[in-house]
Amino acid sequence: MKNMTIFRFYLSSFQKYLTASMFLAAVVFSNLCEAAVYYVSASGGSDSSSGTEAAPWATVQKAAAVLTAGDTVYIKNGTYALNTHPTTKYLAPVNSGSSTAGWITFAAYPGHTSVLDGDNAVLPVGGLINIRNKEYIRISGLTVQNVDDNAEGIGIYVENSRHIIIEKNHVRHTDSSGIQVFTKSSQPGLPSADILIDGNDVEDTNLGGPNEMITVSGVNRFEVCNNRVHNRTVGTNGGEGLDIKQGAKNGSVHHNEIWDLNTNRPGIYIDAWDQLTENIDVHSNHIHHIDTHGLYIGSERGGLLRNVRIFNNIVHDNYRAGIYFPDETSFSGKEPLEGIVLVNNTFARNGVNVNWFGAVHVANPSITGLIVRNNIAWQNGRYQIYDIPAGVTGAVVSDNLLWGTTGTADNSRVSNGADKKADPLFVNAAADDFHLQAASPAVDGGADAALPADSFDQDGDSDTAEPIPFDYADNPRRAGSRVDNGAYERSTSVSSYTVNPSAGSGGTISPATAQAVNHGATVAFTITPNSGYSISSVTGCGGTFNSTTKIYTTGAITANCTVTTSFITDADADGIDDDWERRYFSNLTTVNAGSDFDEDGYSDRQEYLNSLAGQKDPQGAEYDPKVRNAPGGTGYAGRASFLPAVKLLLEKK
């Protein structure tokens, strides 16, 4: 489910599963068995120290060289310029964890913003975080940025490794992928397997290099879930949102949001390339405002793609088709797809601007056993579900609800009763709320027999033969006499969702327990920093923060979500992290929230915030409170009359 990740893998030819809770239990047990906890600090750390919290290391490279199975390193506030290390310009674990001794964990200190910065320097390896031929490694809560090296620089790279967790990281501004997991037969190690990519924020990647924002290639047993992939605005080589490809198998892609990819690349791409790629679930994703197709399902070089189930997705406002099955036989002479299931998705307003594509476009004539059922196709461009090519065998297109401009194939299916044409009566389509009203013809409008089996055991009851148990919002998939059309199931009762509060160290959030919130309602939380701390950020659930009252109010709740707040050490209460002030000025008195030490038009707090966000000024320079930055960036308010040098002379008198 969306907020309780079920991390299940195929363990043999018959289905057995290993859950995330078992992994966590292994970690807890290992911590009882002589596991060590270390610390890295950008303020006052030294690699010659012992690595304790009182005597932290200065670099993550030191931690990568020392940690052994079961160990954890917490990385504290600050920007760590990995390129300045004398020998190793990236983070690469030297050792592996193990199933008995436990995971090796690299994590942000709770509530801290820990930034690994590549300074856009050319890397001698694939990623700024580089995991090769390793096992049981966890990367958690880090910001990874500025790997735009014009040489295929990647944020987090995994190759020929097993049991890897990449969670809650923020990856941005990379030349190639933000997160990339590969199997490479030419390199040492076993094929990559047992990979979890969960809850990451990936943006502004693939600025010039190939591959995709999140890439999973040749991996056996994987889960890609709860990620936010967005805002890719430049670059023409690569850059699809999520790509599962080239021999990947036995995995799921779910509860991700992908939007604002503006460089002619689809949101989710499933591509066999030249290898057997199979047993993949794509469900409960939100894909919107892509400047080409929402989903793209194919085989560019003739590999067989089979047993792909696509269900409970919401796909809207994409420039071309909601989902596209291309005819790419010109590449390899064949493009075989088998057992593709497209069930209970909601497609809205796709292909409108180009007035050609619609919700579903099948151009590939080499598909066997295509099923398109129980979907809602609403107000898409030139048609709703395109005609199926003559070469496709065993296709079933039925029980879909269509509304808007219909093509010849649509009209034929409606006239013979296979599909139905009627307005689905969404709750508020203008606000992208595609829940169903009580009077919707989509209620009980689907076919129960079309529901795929719960092969990945979403509800944890060990019954993998039952139909999928949940809809897009993790509510029961069937609430009435029959399953509904579309991604949402209309419940006879008011839908209720869980809003989970989460506070880092240095303060509290109240209420501190999970809140049950009815559909469309809001909930407010009071954020209180401890003495000597300030609020760094409050995010989640589409809310707004009142800095005067310290109250965060969510937006209208339509799904389970989390409100997360973090705090910074701030003894002088100026809204600037104390470690940042000491790094530049060796004290807490020189600057404050309203000061502008270098008089470049950016307040010192604004320069802190810009650097924290990984921004650069309009001329590409890092924000520095002692160096004038170019005007016109975030928070620029105009320069004062004194030059910094004059100011310093006056201060000396």
C-alpha positions as CSV (number, residue, x, y, z in Angstrom):
1,M,0.0,0.0,0.0
2,K,1.0,3.6,-0.5
3,N,2.2,4.4,3.0
4,M,3.1,0.9,4.2
5,T,5.5,-0.4,1.5
6,I,5.1,-4.2,1.0
7,F,8.6,-5.2,-0.3
8,R,8.0,-8.6,-1.8
9,F,10.3,-10.6,-4.0
10,Y,9.9,-13.8,-6.0
11,L,12.3,-16.1,-4.2
12,S,12.0,-19.2,-6.5
13,S,10.0,-20.5,-9.4
14,F,6.9,-20.6,-7.1
15,Q,5.8,-17.4,-5.4
16,K,7.3,-16.8,-1.9
17,Y,7.7,-13.3,-0.5
18,L,10.0,-11.5,1.8
19,T,8.6,-8.4,3.4
20,A,10.1,-5.1,4.4
21,S,9.2,-5.8,8.0
22,M,11.5,-8.9,7.9
23,F,14.3,-6.7,6.6
24,L,13.8,-4.2,9.4
25,A,13.7,-7.0,12.0
26,A,17.1,-8.2,10.6
27,V,18.5,-4.7,11.0
28,V,17.2,-4.4,14.6
29,F,18.7,-7.8,15.4
30,S,22.0,-6.9,13.8
31,N,22.2,-3.7,15.8
32,L,22.1,-5.8,18.9
33,C,25.1,-7.7,17.7
34,E,28.0,-5.2,17.9
35,A,26.8,-2.9,15.1
36,A,28.5,0.5,15.3
37,V,26.9,3.9,14.8
38,Y,29.1,6.7,13.3
39,Y,28.7,10.4,12.5
40,V,29.9,12.8,9.8
41,S,29.7,16.6,10.3
42,A,30.5,19.4,8.0
43,S,31.2,21.6,11.0
44,G,34.1,20.6,13.2
45,G,34.5,17.0,11.8
46,S,37.9,15.4,11.1
47,D,38.7,12.1,9.4
48,S,41.3,11.5,12.0
49,S,38.6,11.5,14.7
50,S,36.9,8.4,16.0
51,G,33.6,9.0,14.2
52,T,31.5,9.3,17.4
53,E,28.9,12.0,17.7
54,A,31.3,14.0,19.9
55,A,34.2,13.4,17.5
56,P,32.6,13.1,14.0
57,W,34.4,12.5,10.7
58,A,34.5,15.2,8.1
59,T,33.8,13.2,4.9
60,V,31.4,10.5,3.8
61,Q,34.3,8.9,2.0
62,K,35.8,8.1,5.4
63,A,32.6,6.4,6.4
64,A,32.5,4.5,3.1
65,A,35.9,3.1,3.8
66,V,35.3,2.1,7.4
67,L,31.7,0.8,7.7
68,T,31.2,-3.0,7.9
69,A,28.1,-5.2,8.0
70,G,25.5,-3.8,10.5
71,D,27.1,-0.4,10.8
72,T,25.2,3.0,10.3
73,V,26.6,6.4,9.6
74,Y,24.5,9.5,10.3
75,I,25.4,12.5,8.1
76,K,24.6,15.9,9.7
77,N,23.5,19.2,8.2
78,G,25.7,20.7,5.5
79,T,26.9,20.5,1.9
80,Y,29.6,18.0,1.4
81,A,31.7,18.8,-1.7
82,L,32.8,15.3,-2.6
83,N,35.0,16.6,-5.4
84,T,37.4,18.2,-2.9
85,H,38.4,14.9,-1.4
86,P,42.1,14.3,-2.2
87,T,41.7,10.8,-3.6
88,T,38.0,9.6,-3.9
89,K,35.5,12.0,-5.6
90,Y,32.4,10.0,-4.8
91,L,30.8,7.8,-2.1
92,A,31.5,4.1,-2.7
93,P,31.0,1.5,0.0
94,V,34.1,-0.6,0.4
95,N,32.3,-3.4,2.2
96,S,29.0,-5.2,2.0
97,G,26.4,-5.9,4.6
98,S,25.0,-9.3,5.1
99,S,21.8,-11.2,5.9
100,T,23.2,-12.2,9.3
101,A,25.3,-9.2,10.5
102,G,22.9,-6.6,9.0
103,W,22.8,-3.7,6.5
104,I,25.3,-1.0,6.0
105,T,23.4,2.3,6.2
106,F,24.3,5.7,5.0
107,A,21.6,8.1,6.3
108,A,20.9,11.7,6.9
109,Y,20.9,12.5,10.6
110,P,17.2,12.7,11.6
111,G,15.8,16.1,10.8
112,H,18.9,17.3,9.0
113,T,19.5,18.2,5.4
114,S,22.6,16.4,4.3
115,V,23.8,17.4,0.8
116,L,26.3,15.4,-1.3
117,D,27.4,17.8,-4.0
118,G,29.4,16.7,-7.1
119,D,30.3,20.3,-8.1
120,N,29.6,19.1,-11.7
121,A,33.1,17.7,-11.9
122,V,33.8,14.7,-14.2
123,L,33.4,11.5,-12.2
124,P,35.8,8.6,-12.8
125,V,32.8,6.2,-12.1
126,G,29.1,6.1,-12.9
127,G,27.5,7.8,-9.8
128,L,28.2,10.3,-7.1
129,I,27.0,7.4,-4.9
130,N,28.5,4.3,-6.5
131,I,27.5,0.8,-5.4
132,R,29.2,-2.0,-7.4
133,N,29.2,-5.7,-6.6
134,K,27.8,-5.1,-3.1
135,E,25.0,-6.5,-0.9
136,Y,22.8,-5.2,1.9
137,I,23.5,-1.4,1.4
138,R,20.9,1.2,2.4
139,I,21.0,4.9,1.2
140,S,18.5,7.0,3.1
141,G,17.4,10.6,3.3
142,L,20.3,12.3,1.5
143,T,20.3,15.1,-1.1
144,V,22.5,14.2,-4.1
145,Q,23.1,17.0,-6.6
146,N,25.2,18.7,-9.2
147,V,26.5,15.7,-11.2
148,D,26.1,17.4,-14.5
149,D,29.6,16.4,-15.7
150,N,28.8,16.1,-19.5
151,A,30.1,12.5,-19.1
152,E,27.0,10.5,-18.1
153,G,27.2,11.5,-14.4
154,I,24.5,9.7,-12.3
155,G,23.2,10.6,-8.9
156,I,22.9,7.1,-7.3
157,Y,24.3,4.2,-9.3
158,V,24.0,0.5,-8.5
159,E,25.6,-2.2,-10.6
160,N,25.6,-6.0,-10.1
161,S,24.5,-5.7,-6.5
162,R,21.8,-7.3,-4.4
163,H,19.6,-6.3,-1.4
164,I,19.9,-2.6,-2.0
165,I,17.5,0.0,-0.5
166,I,17.4,3.6,-1.9
167,E,14.9,5.5,0.0
168,K,13.7,9.1,0.8
169,N,16.6,10.8,-1.1
170,H,16.4,14.0,-3.1
171,V,18.3,13.7,-6.4
172,R,18.7,16.6,-8.8
173,H,20.8,18.2,-11.5
174,T,22.6,15.2,-13.0
175,D,23.9,14.6,-16.5
176,S,22.3,11.1,-16.8
177,S,19.9,9.3,-14.5
178,G,19.0,10.4,-11.0
179,I,18.9,6.8,-9.8
180,Q,20.1,3.9,-12.0
181,V,20.3,0.2,-11.3
182,F,21.9,-2.1,-13.8
183,T,23.0,-5.6,-14.5
184,K,26.1,-5.6,-16.6
185,S,27.4,-9.0,-17.8
186,S,30.8,-7.6,-18.6
187,Q,31.4,-6.6,-15.0
188,P,32.2,-8.6,-11.9
189,G,29.4,-9.7,-9.6
190,L,26.0,-11.4,-9.7
191,P,23.1,-9.9,-11.6
192,S,21.4,-7.1,-9.7
193,A,18.4,-8.3,-7.6
194,D,16.2,-7.5,-4.6
195,I,16.2,-3.8,-5.1
196,L,13.9,-1.3,-3.4
197,I,13.6,2.3,-4.7
198,D,11.1,4.0,-2.3
199,G,10.0,7.5,-1.5
200,N,12.7,9.5,-3.5
201,D,12.3,12.9,-5.1
202,V,14.0,13.0,-8.5
203,E,14.0,16.2,-10.5
204,D,16.0,18.1,-13.1
205,T,18.1,15.1,-14.3
206,N,19.3,13.9,-17.7
207,L,20.5,17.3,-18.6
208,G,22.5,15.8,-21.5
209,G,23.3,12.1,-20.8
210,P,21.4,9.0,-21.7
211,N,19.0,6.6,-19.9
212,E,16.2,7.7,-17.6
213,M,15.4,9.7,-14.5
214,I,15.0,6.4,-12.7
215,T,16.4,3.4,-14.5
216,V,15.9,-0.3,-13.6
217,S,17.7,-2.6,-16.2
218,G,18.3,-6.3,-16.0
219,V,17.1,-6.5,-12.4
220,N,15.3,-9.5,-10.9
221,R,12.9,-8.8,-8.0
222,F,12.4,-5.1,-7.6
223,E,10.0,-2.5,-6.3
224,V,9.9,1.1,-7.4
225,C,7.3,3.0,-5.3
226,N,6.2,6.3,-3.7
227,N,8.7,8.3,-5.8
228,R,8.1,11.8,-7.2
229,V,9.7,12.2,-10.6
230,H,9.3,15.6,-12.2
231,N,10.6,18.8,-13.8
232,R,12.9,17.6,-16.5
233,T,13.0,20.7,-18.7
234,V,16.2,20.5,-20.8
235,G,18.2,17.8,-22.6
236,T,17.3,15.7,-25.6
237,N,19.1,12.4,-24.9
238,G,17.2,10.1,-22.6
239,G,15.1,11.4,-19.7
240,E,12.0,9.2,-19.5
241,G,10.5,9.3,-16.0
242,L,10.7,5.7,-14.9
243,D,12.1,3.0,-17.2
244,I,11.9,-0.8,-16.5
245,K,13.9,-2.5,-19.3
246,Q,16.3,-4.9,-20.8
247,G,15.8,-8.1,-18.8
248,A,14.1,-6.7,-15.7
249,K,11.6,-9.2,-14.2
250,N,9.5,-10.0,-11.2
251,G,8.8,-6.5,-9.9
252,S,6.3,-3.7,-9.4
253,V,6.1,0.0,-10.1
254,H,3.4,1.6,-7.9
255,H,2.2,4.8,-6.2
256,N,4.7,7.0,-8.0
257,E,3.8,10.5,-9.3
258,I,5.5,11.6,-12.6
259,W,4.8,15.0,-14.1
260,D,6.3,17.9,-16.1
261,L,8.6,16.1,-18.3
262,N,9.0,18.6,-21.1
263,T,11.5,17.0,-23.5
264,N,9.4,14.5,-25.5
265,R,9.9,11.6,-23.2
266,P,7.2,9.4,-21.7
267,G,6.3,9.2,-18.0
268,I,6.7,5.4,-17.6
269,Y,8.5,3.3,-20.2
270,I,8.5,-0.5,-20.2
271,D,10.9,-1.8,-22.8
272,A,12.2,-5.3,-23.3
273,W,15.0,-4.0,-25.6
274,D,16.7,-7.2,-26.7
275,Q,16.0,-9.5,-23.7
276,L,13.1,-11.4,-22.1
277,T,11.5,-8.9,-19.8
278,E,8.5,-10.2,-17.8
279,N,6.2,-10.3,-14.7
280,I,5.8,-6.6,-14.0
281,D,3.0,-4.8,-12.3
282,V,2.4,-1.1,-13.0
283,H,-0.3,0.2,-10.7
284,S,-1.6,3.1,-8.7
285,N,0.7,5.7,-10.4
286,H,-0.3,9.3,-11.2
287,I,1.1,10.4,-14.6
288,H,0.3,13.8,-15.9
289,H,1.5,16.8,-17.9
290,I,4.1,14.9,-19.9
291,D,4.8,16.4,-23.3
292,T,4.4,13.1,-25.1
293,H,2.8,9.8,-24.0
294,G,2.0,9.0,-20.4
295,L,3.1,5.3,-20.7
296,Y,5.1,3.7,-23.5
297,I,5.1,-0.1,-23.7
298,G,7.3,-1.8,-26.3
299,S,10.4,-3.7,-27.3
300,E,12.8,-1.6,-29.3
301,R,15.2,-4.4,-30.3
302,G,13.0,-7.5,-30.5
303,G,13.2,-8.9,-26.9
304,L,10.0,-10.5,-25.7
305,L,7.9,-8.5,-23.2
306,R,5.3,-10.5,-21.4
307,N,3.0,-10.6,-18.5
308,V,2.8,-6.9,-17.8
309,R,-0.3,-5.8,-15.8
310,I,-1.2,-2.1,-15.9
311,F,-4.0,-1.2,-13.5
312,N,-5.4,1.5,-11.1
313,N,-3.4,4.3,-12.7
314,I,-4.5,7.9,-13.2
315,V,-3.2,9.3,-16.5
316,H,-4.3,12.7,-17.6
317,D,-3.3,15.9,-19.5
318,N,-0.5,14.3,-21.4
319,Y,0.3,15.8,-24.9
320,R,0.0,12.6,-26.8
321,A,-1.6,9.2,-25.9
322,G,-2.4,8.2,-22.3
323,I,-0.7,4.9,-23.1
324,Y,1.0,4.0,-26.4
325,F,2.1,0.6,-27.8
326,P,4.4,1.7,-30.7
327,D,5.1,-0.1,-33.9
328,E,9.0,-0.2,-33.8
329,T,9.5,-3.2,-36.1
330,S,11.8,-1.0,-38.2
331,F,14.4,-1.4,-35.5
332,S,14.5,-5.1,-35.3
333,G,11.9,-6.6,-37.6
334,K,9.8,-7.8,-34.7
335,E,8.4,-6.4,-31.4
336,P,6.8,-9.3,-29.5
337,L,4.5,-8.5,-26.6
338,E,2.5,-11.2,-24.8
339,G,-0.1,-11.1,-22.0
340,I,-0.4,-7.3,-21.6
341,V,-3.3,-6.4,-19.3
342,L,-4.7,-2.9,-19.2
343,V,-7.5,-2.8,-16.5
344,N,-9.2,-0.2,-14.3
345,N,-7.2,2.8,-15.3
346,T,-8.6,6.4,-15.6
347,F,-7.5,8.3,-18.8
348,A,-8.5,11.9,-19.1
349,R,-7.7,14.8,-21.5
350,N,-4.7,13.1,-23.2
351,G,-3.9,14.1,-26.7
352,V,-6.2,17.1,-26.6
353,N,-3.7,19.8,-27.7
354,V,-2.4,17.7,-30.6
355,N,-6.0,16.5,-31.5
356,W,-4.7,13.2,-32.7
357,F,-4.0,10.7,-29.9
358,G,-6.4,9.6,-27.3
359,A,-6.5,7.4,-24.2
360,V,-5.2,4.1,-25.6
361,H,-3.2,3.8,-28.9
362,V,-2.1,0.3,-30.0
363,A,0.1,0.5,-33.1
364,N,2.2,-2.6,-32.5
365,P,0.8,-5.5,-34.7
366,S,2.9,-8.1,-32.7
367,I,0.9,-8.4,-29.5
368,T,-0.7,-11.6,-28.3
369,G,-3.3,-11.7,-25.6
370,L,-4.0,-8.0,-25.1
371,I,-6.7,-7.2,-22.6
372,V,-8.2,-3.7,-22.3
373,R,-11.2,-3.7,-19.9
374,N,-12.8,-1.7,-17.1
375,N,-11.1,1.5,-18.0
376,I,-12.5,5.1,-18.1
377,A,-11.5,7.1,-21.1
378,W,-12.8,10.6,-20.7
379,Q,-12.5,13.7,-23.0
380,N,-9.3,12.5,-24.7
381,G,-8.2,13.9,-28.0
382,R,-9.3,12.5,-31.4
383,Y,-10.6,9.2,-30.0
384,Q,-10.8,7.3,-26.8
385,I,-9.5,3.8,-27.5
386,Y,-7.9,3.4,-31.0
387,D,-8.6,0.5,-33.4
388,I,-6.6,-2.6,-32.6
389,P,-4.2,-3.5,-35.5
390,A,-5.2,-6.6,-37.5
391,G,-2.0,-8.5,-36.6
392,V,-2.9,-8.5,-32.9
393,T,-4.2,-11.9,-31.8
394,G,-6.4,-12.8,-28.9
395,A,-7.3,-9.1,-28.0
396,V,-10.2,-8.4,-25.7
397,V,-11.5,-4.8,-25.5
398,S,-14.7,-4.5,-23.5
399,D,-16.4,-3.1,-20.4
400,N,-14.8,0.3,-20.8
401,L,-16.6,3.6,-20.2
402,L,-16.0,6.2,-22.9
403,W,-16.9,9.9,-23.0
404,G,-15.9,12.6,-25.4
405,T,-14.9,12.4,-29.1
406,T,-15.2,8.9,-30.3
407,G,-13.5,7.3,-33.3
408,T,-14.7,4.6,-35.6
409,A,-13.5,1.7,-33.4
410,D,-15.0,3.4,-30.3
411,N,-18.4,3.7,-32.0
412,S,-18.3,0.1,-33.2
413,R,-17.7,-1.2,-29.7
414,V,-20.4,1.0,-28.2
415,S,-22.9,-0.1,-30.8
416,N,-22.3,-3.8,-30.2
417,G,-22.4,-3.4,-26.4
418,A,-18.7,-4.2,-25.7
419,D,-18.1,-0.7,-24.3
420,K,-20.5,2.0,-23.0
421,K,-20.6,5.7,-23.8
422,A,-21.6,7.9,-20.9
423,D,-20.2,10.7,-18.7
424,P,-18.5,9.1,-15.7
425,L,-19.5,12.0,-13.5
426,F,-16.2,12.7,-11.7
427,V,-16.4,14.5,-8.4
428,N,-14.3,17.5,-9.8
429,A,-12.4,16.8,-13.0
430,A,-11.4,20.5,-13.3
431,A,-9.4,20.0,-10.1
432,D,-8.1,16.6,-11.2
433,D,-10.3,14.8,-8.7
434,F,-11.4,11.7,-10.6
435,H,-13.4,10.0,-7.8
436,L,-16.9,8.9,-8.9
437,Q,-20.1,10.6,-7.9
438,A,-22.9,8.4,-6.5
439,A,-24.8,8.6,-9.7
440,S,-21.9,7.7,-11.9
441,P,-22.5,5.0,-14.6
442,A,-19.0,3.8,-13.8
443,V,-20.2,2.5,-10.4
444,D,-20.6,-1.3,-10.7
445,G,-19.9,-0.8,-14.4
446,G,-16.8,-3.1,-14.7
447,A,-16.3,-6.8,-15.1
448,D,-15.0,-8.7,-12.0
449,A,-13.5,-11.4,-14.3
450,A,-11.2,-8.7,-15.8
451,L,-9.4,-8.1,-12.5
452,P,-5.9,-9.6,-12.5
453,A,-4.7,-11.8,-9.7
454,D,-2.9,-10.4,-6.6
455,S,0.4,-11.9,-7.7
456,F,2.5,-9.6,-5.5
457,D,0.2,-10.1,-2.4
458,Q,-0.6,-6.4,-1.9
459,D,-2.7,-7.1,1.3
460,G,-0.2,-9.5,2.8
461,D,-2.7,-12.4,3.3
462,S,-0.5,-14.9,1.3
463,D,-3.4,-15.4,-1.2
464,T,-1.8,-14.6,-4.6
465,A,-4.7,-16.1,-6.5
466,E,-7.4,-13.7,-5.4
467,P,-8.2,-10.6,-7.5
468,I,-6.2,-7.4,-6.8
469,P,-7.6,-6.1,-3.4
470,F,-7.2,-2.4,-3.7
471,D,-8.0,0.6,-5.9
472,Y,-5.8,3.6,-6.6
473,A,-6.4,5.0,-3.1
474,D,-5.8,1.7,-1.3
475,N,-9.5,1.2,-0.7
476,P,-11.2,-2.1,-1.4
477,R,-11.2,-2.7,-5.2
478,R,-14.8,-4.0,-5.1
479,A,-17.4,-2.2,-2.9
480,G,-20.7,-2.9,-4.7
481,S,-22.2,-5.7,-6.7
482,R,-19.5,-5.4,-9.3
483,V,-16.2,-3.7,-9.7
484,D,-16.4,-0.1,-10.8
485,N,-14.8,1.3,-14.0
486,G,-11.6,3.4,-13.6
487,A,-8.9,3.7,-11.0
488,Y,-11.2,4.7,-8.1
489,E,-13.8,2.5,-6.5
490,R,-16.9,4.3,-5.3
491,S,-17.6,3.4,-1.7
492,T,-21.0,3.5,-0.1
493,S,-19.4,5.2,2.9
494,V,-17.3,8.3,3.0
495,S,-13.7,7.5,2.1
496,S,-11.3,8.1,4.9
497,Y,-7.6,8.5,4.6
498,T,-4.6,8.5,6.9
499,V,-2.5,11.6,7.4
500,N,0.7,10.7,9.1
501,P,2.7,13.4,10.9
502,S,6.5,13.1,11.0
503,A,8.9,15.4,12.9
504,G,12.7,15.3,12.8
505,S,14.8,16.0,15.9
506,G,14.7,19.5,17.3
507,G,11.0,20.0,17.6
508,T,7.5,18.5,17.7
509,I,4.4,18.3,15.5
510,S,1.0,18.2,17.1
511,P,-1.1,16.1,16.9
512,A,1.7,13.6,16.7
513,T,-0.4,10.6,15.9
514,A,-1.9,9.5,12.6
515,Q,-5.1,11.4,11.7
516,A,-8.1,9.8,10.0
517,V,-9.4,12.4,7.5
518,N,-12.5,12.2,5.4
519,H,-12.2,12.6,1.6
520,G,-11.9,16.3,0.7
521,A,-11.4,17.5,4.2
522,T,-8.2,19.1,5.6
523,V,-6.3,18.8,8.9
524,A,-4.0,21.2,10.7
525,F,-0.8,20.6,12.6
526,T,1.1,22.9,15.0
527,I,4.9,22.9,14.5
528,T,6.9,23.8,17.6
529,P,10.7,24.0,17.5
530,N,12.7,23.2,20.7
531,S,14.8,25.9,22.3
532,G,17.8,26.6,20.1
533,Y,16.1,25.3,17.0
534,S,14.1,26.8,14.1
535,I,11.7,25.2,11.6
536,S,13.6,24.3,8.4
537,S,10.7,22.9,6.3
538,V,7.2,21.5,6.5
539,T,6.0,19.6,3.4
540,G,3.4,17.0,2.3
541,C,-0.3,16.6,1.6
542,G,-0.4,19.7,-0.5
543,G,-0.5,22.0,2.4
544,T,0.4,25.6,3.4
545,F,2.4,26.8,6.4
546,N,1.6,30.0,8.4
547,S,4.9,31.2,9.7
548,T,3.2,33.5,12.2
549,T,1.0,30.9,13.9
550,K,3.3,27.9,13.1
551,I,0.3,26.0,11.8
552,Y,0.5,23.8,8.7
553,T,-2.8,23.1,7.0
554,T,-3.1,20.3,4.5
555,G,-4.8,20.6,1.2
556,A,-8.0,18.6,0.5
557,I,-7.1,15.0,1.3
558,T,-7.8,12.5,-1.4
559,A,-5.3,9.8,-0.5
560,N,-3.0,8.6,2.3
561,C,-0.1,11.1,2.8
562,T,2.5,12.3,5.3
563,V,3.3,15.7,6.7
564,T,7.0,16.0,7.3
565,T,8.7,18.7,9.3
566,S,12.4,19.2,9.9
567,F,14.4,21.6,12.2
568,I,17.8,23.3,12.2
569,T,20.0,24.2,15.1
570,D,19.4,28.0,15.5
571,A,20.5,29.3,18.9
572,D,20.2,33.0,17.7
573,A,16.8,32.4,16.2
574,D,17.5,34.1,12.9
575,G,16.3,31.2,10.6
576,I,19.8,30.4,9.5
577,D,21.4,27.1,10.4
578,D,24.1,27.6,13.1
579,D,26.5,25.2,11.3
580,W,26.2,27.3,8.1
581,E,26.9,30.5,10.0
582,R,29.9,29.1,11.8
583,R,31.3,27.6,8.5
584,Y,31.4,31.0,6.8
585,F,31.8,33.4,9.8
586,S,33.0,31.3,12.8
587,N,30.3,32.9,14.9
588,L,26.5,33.5,15.2
589,T,26.6,37.3,15.4
590,T,27.9,38.6,12.1
591,V,24.8,37.8,10.0
592,N,21.1,37.5,10.7
593,A,17.8,37.0,8.8
594,G,17.8,40.5,7.4
595,S,21.5,41.2,6.8
596,D,23.3,41.1,3.5
597,F,27.0,40.8,4.3
598,D,28.3,41.0,0.7
599,E,25.6,43.5,-0.3
600,D,24.8,41.6,-3.5
601,G,21.0,42.0,-3.1
602,Y,20.4,38.6,-1.5
603,S,19.9,38.6,2.2
604,D,22.2,36.2,4.1
605,R,19.2,34.0,5.0
606,Q,18.2,33.9,1.3
607,E,21.7,32.8,0.3
608,Y,21.5,30.1,2.9
609,L,18.1,29.0,1.6
610,N,19.3,29.1,-2.0
611,S,22.4,27.0,-1.2
612,L,20.3,24.6,0.8
613,A,18.1,24.1,-2.2
614,G,21.1,23.4,-4.4
615,Q,20.4,26.5,-6.5
616,K,22.9,28.6,-8.4
617,D,22.8,32.2,-9.4
618,P,21.9,33.3,-13.0
619,Q,25.6,33.0,-13.9
620,G,25.9,29.4,-12.6
621,A,27.8,30.3,-9.4
622,E,27.2,28.8,-6.0
623,Y,25.5,31.1,-3.5
624,D,28.2,32.4,-1.0
625,P,27.5,35.1,1.6
626,K,31.0,36.5,1.2
627,V,31.0,36.7,-2.6
628,R,28.7,38.8,-4.7
629,N,26.3,36.7,-6.7
630,A,24.7,37.7,-10.0
631,P,21.4,39.5,-9.7
632,G,18.0,38.1,-10.6
633,G,18.1,34.8,-8.7
634,T,15.6,33.6,-6.1
635,G,15.0,36.2,-3.5
636,Y,17.0,38.9,-5.2
637,A,15.9,42.3,-3.8
638,G,18.5,44.7,-5.3
639,R,21.9,45.7,-4.3
640,A,22.8,48.2,-1.6
641,S,25.0,51.3,-2.4
642,F,28.2,50.2,-0.6
643,L,30.5,47.7,-2.2
644,P,31.5,44.8,0.1
645,A,35.1,46.1,0.2
646,V,34.0,49.5,1.4
647,K,31.7,47.9,4.0
648,L,34.6,45.9,5.4
649,L,36.8,49.0,5.6
650,L,34.1,50.8,7.5
651,E,33.6,47.8,9.9
652,K,37.3,47.9,10.7
653,K,37.2,51.5,11.9
